[in-house]
């Protein structure tokens, strides 16, 4: 099957106001996706949400025009977390959901993520079908004037999501007595996340909650953990939670400012859920990037680790197919099949807090569940359109040599980024010195052939 031109591992992404993240392409996406999902004679509708970046004002009306042109009604929910859009799509029995966001990227970029009627991210096959329709003659898809769609705003979308997230917290539990710093990355959850925590009884210290269109993810949020660490210590908080721009992932830090990534969060919740007989499938699902320490910890608890390709939609797919109800990524996308269809930073935060309360101990004694293996990550950029560096025999040879050096006591994992012209290198093992050398050798070889 042909490769996708526009879609990467998480929708379409690029610099705002330049192809493919310009108004013209957005309108084509709306028209093509709307046409593809228009089945039956009922009045069709799509839910469109966005984060707080300035270019949302460019992409949102262009998508809206595309959908309306093929006879689909548009429900606009404004700035909302990605998982809130997925939830609202299901709740309103919509035919499609769209989130306008470039997730953890800075304001210069934007993206388009699409959800099916069940709130699930689209398969590669469906994305290819949308791309094919984007090149079709518009006259083959557009409707006559009397059949045009309409657009309206859903005023209570935020309240619906707040109540939904609170519902996922254990009944009769409260957050009274907990002082929590929440960093909203000046993004989509800047009003909702603090409200959820406060309504459950916490003392809330919200930071990065003044979006201006340009400051999303700027020196804040889950990709800039220094801020949350500093503020937790400054306010003598019990725990810190940092979301990314579209609030579909999080990182956590304890009262000492020590960070807790997605692997530790999954281990914590798996252990807590196992004790409550809530864990299904006999383990969890994670990607190839998750630390070996997580795998060893799960084995010691008689639990399995099912690994998938990188991307939360692949995690969701494996969870649904194999009966797991917990999965996620090291980056902090955590998926709970009992509640959500995509990563949800707010729901994950409440599950972490539930485990913390149940332990009766400080976060520093509760959240660090296993000792991670040393891990080195490197990114090597290559020219767009250049031949795949990973098909080069010299590169393949140096990768094999690295694997041989580890001798089964570690991993080498190399992949092409789905959103940028990057080769991502991950090496883990018992010795920091050895894995750093292996990663450096592989990076140098890739750089040598891409110059």
Buried (B, 14 or more C-beta within 10 A) or exposed (E): EEEBEBBBBBBBBBBBBEEBBBBEBBBBBBBBBBBBBBEEEEEBBBBBBBBBBBBBEBBBBBBBBBBBBBBBBBBBBBBBBBBBBBBBBBBBEBBBBBBBBBBBBBBBBBBBBBBBBEBBBBEBEBBBBBBEBBEEEBEEBBBEEEEBBEBEEBEEBBEBBBEBBBEBBBEEBEBEEBBBBBBBBBBBBBBBBBBBBBBBEBBBBBBBBEBEEEBBBBEBBBBBBEBBBBBBBEBEBBBBBBBBBBBBBBBBBBBEBBBBBBBBBBBBBBBBBBEEEBBBBBBBBBBBBBBBBBBBBBEEBEBBBBBBBBBBBBBBBBBBEBEBBBBBBBBBBBBBBEBBBBBBBBBBBBBBBBBBBBBEEBBBEBBBBBEBBBBBEBEBEBEEEEEEBEEBEEBBEBBEEBBEBBEEEBBBBBBBBBBBBBBBBBBBBEBEEBBBBBBBBBBEBBBEBBE
